[in-house]
Amino acid sequence: MLRNKNIFLILFIGALLITASACSNESTSQDSTDGGDITFGLAEEPDTLEAYMQNGTHGRTVKLALARGLYNYNEAGELEAELAEDYEVNEDATSYTFHLREAFFHNGDPVTAEDVKYTFERILAEDSTATFKSELSMIDEIVVEDDSTVTFHLNEPSAPFLHYTAIPESVIVSESWTEENSDQLDTDFMGAGPFKLVEWQQGSHIIVEKFEDYYKENKPQLDGITFEFYTEENTRVNALRSGEVDIIETVPWKDVESLEQLDTVKLDSKNGPFMKLQFNTSVEPFDDPDVRKAIAYGIDRDAILNTAFSGRGTPIYGMAILDGYLGYDDRFTDYYEYDPDKAKELLAEAGYPDGFSATLLSTSQYGMHEQTAIAVQAELEKIGIDITLELPDWATRISKNTEGDYEMLVAGTSGDITDGDWMANFYQGGEVRLNNSAYFDDEEINQLLAEGRETTDEDERQEIYEQLIERAMEESPFVYLNWREQSYGMQRNIKGFTNLEGFLSFQSGITLENTYIEE
C-alpha cells in the first residue's frame, strides 16, 4: 500500500512539473509573438487616403489597417460586428438599428452615433464622389437615437444592406476630425482601426503604429507596419526573396513556382478575382449583343491563362460566380464554349462577315493586364477582329475607364460583397463607373436587381438571381475570361495574415490585426 502511495506521489509531482513546464513554454511562445514591426510590399502606392474611395487592393490594405466599419468581413469571410455590437432589422428590411460598442478614434474621441450618421451622409452628399454612393442610395434618413444607437431608414427594402456597411469604403470616420482636416483627406487619415497613421512619405512608404486603445483585447500584436511601394514586379519579388520585406501582395504568376521552392518563404493563394472584357455599349459594333456574344465564343480561355497567368487559375465560359454564392447554378458556368465558327457566324449575322477593327484598353504597368490584352488580341484576330492595343500607365487607364473613354477594355476585379447584390455594381444601368460596361442599361436586368434587393426570402432571391444571370448571359455586356489565382507571399515566420476566399481577397488587409511574428 505504501509503495502504491509513493508511486502515486511521484506521478503527481511529475505531472505538476510537466504542467508548469508547458505553461512556461506557452507563456514564452505567447511572449515571442507580441510586438515587432514588419514591412509590407504593396504593388502600388495608394493615390488617396479618402475613406469612401475604392482605390485598389493596395489602398484597401492600408485602409483596413487604419479603420473599421459597423460590420466587416472576418478571416472566415463571414459578416462580423465591428464598431457595432449588434443590429436589429424590421420585417420588411426597411429599417436597420445598430448598437455601438465602446470604441475610440485614434485621437482619443469616442465613436458615436453622430459619427456614423455623418459618415454615411457624407457618402450620399450631392457633391460626393464616393465609389459606392449608388449602392447606398437606398438610405432615406439616419436617426441618432442616443450616443450609441443609430437607425437607418431606407426608401426601399434592402436585404443586402448589412453587407454594404461591411465594405472598406463604409468605414466610420470622425465628424469633428474630418471637418477640421477637410483640406487634407487625400493624404491624412484618422480612424478607429488597429493601427494609426504615423507618416506617409509619398513615393516611398506609409508607416502605421499600434493603436493602444483598440477595442479588441490583445490586438493588434504588431507594434507597427511599414508599407513600401514596389510597382515593378521583379523588384517586389526580389525584396521578398532577400528578406527585405515580410509580406508582398500580388505575387506574379511567373514567380509562384520558384518561390514555392524556398524554405524561407510561403505563399497563400486563392481563386477569387476574375478577368473580364468590358464594352462601351454606346459605340458600334459593341452596341450589338450578337457582337459581344461572338467575342464570348471566339476566345480560348486556356490561351489567356497560359499567356498571362502561367496556367494558374480557372477558365470562365459563363458567369463569374462561385459555388455557394446566391444565384449560382451549374448551367451558367459553361454557358458559352470556345467555338470560333459560331463566333464568325454571329459576326456575319450582325453585319460583319469580314470582321472589324477596334481598340482594346489595358495597361503596361501590370504584367497580367498587358499579357491578357495581348492574348485577347491574338484570339480575336482568328475570327477577323483586328485589335489595336492601348497600354497607358495605370492611373490613365483608370481615368479612361471611369470616363467611358474606351471601346473595349481588360479589367481584373471581383464582387465587393458576398450577397447576390454584388451584381448591381456591374449590371445596374446609370452612370459610367469602374466596374460596369459603359452605357449598358437593360430594363429587365434593372428590375430583377431591384426585386433581388427587396425580397427577404432566400429561396425567392435565388430564383431572381438565376433569371438575372440568364438575361445577363444573353445580353453579354461582359465577357468573363478566367478566375485568377491571387497570391500573397510572406516570410515563414509571419503568422495570422490570411488571404480571404473568393470575392474577399481584395479585403485581406482586415487580418493585419491578427498578424504576428513567430520567433
NORSULQUI-V181911 format. One record per helix or strand of 3 or more residues. SS is the DSSP state (@ for helix, = for strand). FROM is the first residue (numbers start at 1). TO is the last residue. Records with the same first field share a line. If there is no record, write none. Layout:
SS=FROM-TO + FROM-TO
This chain:
@=2-33 + 56-66 + 113-124 + 161-164 + 168-170 + 175-180 + 233-242 + 253-260 + 289-298 + 301-308 + 330-332 + 340-349 + 367-381 + 394-402 + 420-427 + 443-454 + 458-475 + 502-514
==37-42 + 71-73 + 79-81 + 84-89 + 95-100 + 139-146 + 149-154 + 195-201 + 205-210 + 224-229 + 265-279 + 313-315 + 356-363 + 385-392 + 408-413 + 478-491
